Amino acid sequence: MRKRLQIDLRIAATLIAAALLGAVSTVSPLSAAGPACTLSPYEHDASLKVLRCGEGLVVRSSRDAKYHPLAAAGRETPEAIELDEGALLIEFHPSAQQSEFQILTPLAIAAVRGTKWAVEVTAARTSTLVSAGAVSVANRRLRQSVVLTKGQGVDISPSDTSVVPKQWGQARIQALLSRLGE
């Protein structure tokens, strides 16, 4: 687990350094995501937007979401998304070109190799819920991580002293997923 956290933090540091050096674009969801991506209304609720990048990445955003895909120069799909506010529902399927994907928030890093999960950012916390597969979530300040599986979630706040996964109740799961059109 410690090794996975080190790898996740190293990837995040690489993306941040690349962004500072101008190798990563953070302008708009469509242009930053690359030529293989499209941004369109969600078929069941036109007020929600869906970012699709090939067959491997689908990101549905809540109405209030503020996010920026981070795509390295020359890459067709983003390597990560920086989520500042709101919620995202992410489906990622690895390929030969891209085996990992991350959501970077002010308090946490959620990294996967293939799954479906939701991340929500508020001023008070970052919450992550797994719908399918497994997600490694790291508290950036504590440098601790946990691996979540289906139905599990974790809340990370600035005052945390540890990272504790919990089985979320159906009401909480539905409240988050309903914001994302599920």
N, C-alpha and C positions, 0 to 999 in steps of 0.2 A: 504494500500500500504506500509506504514512504517513497519507494522508487517511482511509482506512478505519479505521485504528487510532484516529485522533482522533475519528471518528464513534462507534466502539464505546465508547471511554472516556467520551465525552460522554453516551451513552445510559446507561452504567453509573452515571455520576455522578448523572444525573437520577433513576434508580431508587433509588439510595441516599439521595439527598436527600429524595425523596418518602417513603421508608420512615421516615426520621427525623422527618418532619413528620406522619406518620400517614396519608398518602394511599395507602400501599401496605400490604396485609395480608400477614402472614407467620405466621399462626396454625397452620393445619393444611392439608395438601395439598388437601383437598376444599373447605373453606370459603374458602381463599385463592384458589382457582382460579376461582371464579365459578359461577353457576348452570348454565352449559352444560357443566360438567365432572362426571365420575363417577370414582370410585375403586373398582376391583374386582380380584379375583384374576386372575392370568394364566391363560388357558385350559389351557396345557400344564404349568403348575407353580403350584399354588394358594398356595405360600409366597411367590411374587413378586407384587407389586402393579402395576396398570396404571392410570395417570391418563389419561383421555380427555377432551379438550375439543373438542367439535364434531367436524368433519371435518378440522380443521387441525393438531391436536396430540395425539400419543400418547407417553406417557413410561412406560417400564418400569423399575422400580427393583430393585437387588440387595437381598438380605435385610438387609444391614447399612447400607443407604443412609439418610442423614440429609439431608433437603432441605426447602426451603420455596419454594413458588411465590410470585412477586411479581406481584400483580395490582393495577393502578391502580383506584381507586374508579370504579365504573360500567362497568368492562370485564368482558366475559364470560369471557375467557381470560387466562391469565397472560402478561405481557410477557417474563418471565425466570423462571429457577429458580436459587435459591442452593443449591449443593451443598456441604455441609460434610464429608461422608464417604461412602464407598461408591461405587457406580457407577449410572449411568443410561444407558438406551438411548432416544434421542429421535428421533421422526419428526415433522417440521414441514413443513406445506404452507401457503405464504402465501395470504392472502385480501385482499379489498378493505379489510377492517377492520384487518388486522395483516400487515405485510410482513416483519417481522423478529422473531427470537426469540433469547435468549441464555441461556447457562449461566454463572453467576458462581461462581467458586471462590476460595479464599484466594490462589491464585497466578496464576490465568488467567481469561480471558474467552473463551468460545467463542460466536461469533455466526454466524447463518445467515439465509438468505432462503428456504430450502426444501431439505431433505435428510434423511438418516438418519445419525446418528453416536452414538458412545458417549463418555462422560466418566467418569473414575474419579479419586477423590480419596483419597490416603493422607496420613499425616503428613509423608512425605518428598517427595511430588510430586503434580502433576496430570497425567494422561495423557488425550489425546484421540485417537480413531480415527474415521475417516470410512468409512462403509459405502456411501454413495451421495451424489452431489452434491459440494458444496464447503463448507468451514467455515473461517472466519477465526478464528485463535486468537492471542490477545495475552497476552504476559507482562506482568502488571500492574506489576511492579517495574521491568523494563527498558524498558517502553513500546515493545516491538517486537512485530511480529505476522508470521504466515505464513498462507498459504492452503493448506489440505490438500484433497486429492481422494481418491477411492476407494482404499482400501488404505493410505493414508498416515496416520501418526500423529506426535505430538510429545509429549515429556515435558518438563514445566516444574518445576524445583526452585528452592529459594531461592538456591542457589549458581551458577545459570546466568549465563553471560556473553553468550549469544546464544540465539536461538530457531531450532532446526534441525529441519525436517521429515524423516521417514525412512519408507521403505517397510517396513512391519511384516511379519515372517514369519508364516506360517500358524499356527504354534504359539502365538504371542503373541496373534494375533487371536482364535483359538479360545478361549484361556484367558479373555480378557475377555468375549467374547460368551456363553460358556457360563454365566458368573455371572448373565447376564441372560436365560437361557432360550432362547438361540439355538442 
